[in-house]
């Protein structure tokens, strides 16, 4: 059985060390903010200018002016701060973000990431992804293992336009945790009852 999105989020959280800074991309990675144990003391950064995101708001605390980069309403932790985009991207480009977790369309065994554009399709643009994959100390991609057409997203070489070249450290999918290494994907962990045959990519696995 493959992992649920919540279980994928927990696998990512296990990679974070205490007292680190984390940026979460739009989509599946936003689930992480709701599940981080308080004892880890993690500061969540959003590139629209927030440091101290703390999951989802409840009905009594929701505010249309408190949003993340994906325009979703957020809750904030005690001591949170707000700033403009220039300072926010200065944090990213200056190497002050320990982890960024992004969604992905494709990752290849050279660590290249494609997550922003499908030629011919309407897209919202690159956003801060290009800065994040180059400025963060560790880049984790969190995505489903297969496309809607049941083709693998882990490839020998990305066919879509790159977000960043040789930037991905680890990939968490609903089928396992993988690391691009020496032209293949090293299996770090597999979800229950998943084997290499089910992954449909034996020639790319170590």
C-alpha positions in Angstrom: 0.0 0.0 0.0 1.2 3.5 -0.8 1.5 6.3 1.8 -1.3 8.8 2.2 -0.4 12.5 1.8 -0.3 12.8 5.5 2.2 9.9 5.8 4.3 11.5 3.1 4.4 14.7 5.2 5.5 12.8 8.3 8.4 11.2 6.3 9.5 14.7 5.3 9.2 16.0 8.9 11.4 13.2 10.1 14.2 14.7 8.0 14.1 18.1 9.7 16.4 18.7 12.6 15.3 20.7 15.6 15.4 24.5 15.5 15.7 24.6 11.7 14.1 27.0 9.1 11.8 25.5 6.5 10.1 26.9 3.4 7.1 25.0 2.1 5.9 25.1 -1.5 2.3 25.2 -2.6 0.2 22.1 -2.9 1.0 18.9 -1.0 4.0 20.4 1.0 1.6 22.8 2.8 0.3 19.7 4.8 3.6 19.7 6.6 2.8 22.9 8.5 -0.1 21.2 10.2 1.8 18.2 11.4 5.1 19.4 12.7 5.5 18.6 16.5 5.9 21.7 18.6 9.0 20.2 20.3 10.9 20.5 17.0 10.7 24.3 17.3 10.8 24.8 13.5 10.3 28.2 11.9 8.3 28.0 8.7 9.2 30.7 6.1 6.9 31.8 3.3 8.4 33.8 0.5 5.6 36.3 0.4 7.0 37.7 3.7 6.2 35.6 6.8 8.5 33.8 9.2 6.5 31.8 11.8 3.7 30.0 9.8 1.9 27.6 12.1 -0.5 25.5 10.1 -4.2 26.3 9.4 -6.3 28.9 11.3 -9.5 28.0 13.1 -12.7 29.9 12.5 -12.0 32.4 15.3 -8.5 33.3 14.1 -8.8 33.2 10.3 -7.8 36.4 8.6 -7.9 37.3 4.9 -4.6 39.2 5.3 -2.7 36.2 6.7 -1.8 34.0 3.7 1.1 31.9 2.5 2.7 32.1 -1.0 -0.1 29.9 -2.4 -2.7 32.4 -1.2 -4.0 30.0 1.5 -5.0 31.4 4.9 -2.6 30.5 7.6 -2.1 30.6 11.4 1.0 32.1 12.8 3.1 31.2 15.8 4.0 33.5 18.7 6.9 35.7 17.7 6.1 35.5 14.0 7.4 38.4 11.8 6.4 40.0 8.6 8.5 41.7 6.0 8.7 42.7 2.3 9.7 40.5 -0.6 13.2 41.9 -0.9 14.0 40.8 2.6 12.2 37.5 2.2 14.2 36.6 -1.0 17.4 37.9 0.7 16.8 35.2 3.3 16.5 32.6 0.6 19.3 33.8 -1.7 21.6 34.3 1.3 21.4 30.7 2.3 19.5 31.2 5.5 16.8 28.6 4.8 17.7 25.1 6.0 15.1 23.1 4.0 12.7 23.8 1.2 10.0 21.3 0.3 8.5 21.7 -3.1 6.1 19.8 -5.3 7.3 18.3 -8.5 6.3 17.3 -12.0 9.5 15.4 -12.7 12.8 14.7 -11.0 15.6 12.9 -12.8 18.6 10.8 -11.5 21.0 13.8 -12.0 18.9 15.7 -9.3 17.3 18.0 -11.9 13.8 19.3 -11.1 10.9 20.3 -13.3 8.0 21.7 -11.4 6.8 24.9 -13.0 5.8 24.5 -16.6 4.2 22.1 -19.1 4.7 23.5 -22.6 1.4 24.5 -24.2 -0.5 24.5 -20.8 -1.5 27.5 -18.8 0.8 27.9 -15.8 1.1 30.5 -13.0 4.9 30.9 -13.5 8.1 30.1 -11.7 7.3 32.0 -8.5 10.1 31.6 -5.9 11.0 28.0 -6.8 14.2 28.9 -8.8 15.5 30.9 -5.9 14.6 28.3 -3.3 16.2 25.3 -5.1 19.5 27.3 -5.3 19.4 29.1 -2.0 18.2 26.5 0.4 20.7 24.2 2.1 18.6 21.1 1.4 15.9 20.6 -1.3 13.2 17.9 -0.7 10.6 17.2 -3.4 7.3 15.9 -2.2 5.0 14.5 -5.0 3.0 11.5 -6.1 5.1 8.8 -7.7 3.0 8.6 -10.9 1.2 11.1 -13.1 -2.5 10.9 -13.8 -1.6 8.8 -16.8 0.3 6.3 -14.5 3.7 7.2 -15.8 6.6 7.6 -13.4 7.7 11.1 -12.4 11.2 9.8 -11.5 13.1 9.7 -14.8 16.5 9.2 -16.4 16.2 12.8 -17.7 13.4 15.4 -17.2 11.5 16.1 -20.4 9.9 19.3 -19.0 11.8 22.6 -18.6 14.1 22.6 -15.6 13.4 24.6 -12.4 17.0 23.9 -11.3 19.8 21.7 -12.4 21.4 19.2 -9.9 19.5 20.7 -7.0 17.4 17.9 -5.5 18.7 16.1 -2.4 15.8 13.8 -1.7 12.4 12.9 -3.1 9.4 11.7 -1.1 6.6 10.1 -3.0 3.6 8.0 -2.0 5.7 4.9 -2.8 9.0 5.7 -1.0 11.9 8.0 -0.3 14.6 8.3 -2.9 18.0 10.1 -3.4 19.5 10.9 -6.8 23.0 9.5 -6.8 25.5 8.6 -9.4 23.1 8.5 -12.3 20.4 6.4 -10.4 18.0 6.8 -7.6 19.1 5.2 -4.3 16.1 3.8 -2.3 16.2 5.1 1.2 12.8 3.7 2.2 9.8 2.1 0.6 6.2 2.4 1.6 4.6 -0.9 2.8 4.2 -3.6 0.2 5.9 -1.6 -2.5 8.8 -3.2 -4.4 10.9 -2.4 -7.4 8.5 -4.1 -9.8 5.6 -1.9 -8.7 7.8 1.2 -9.1 8.2 0.4 -12.9 11.8 1.9 -12.9 14.1 -1.0 -12.0 16.9 0.3 -14.4 17.0 3.6 -12.4 17.2 2.2 -8.9 20.0 1.3 -6.6 
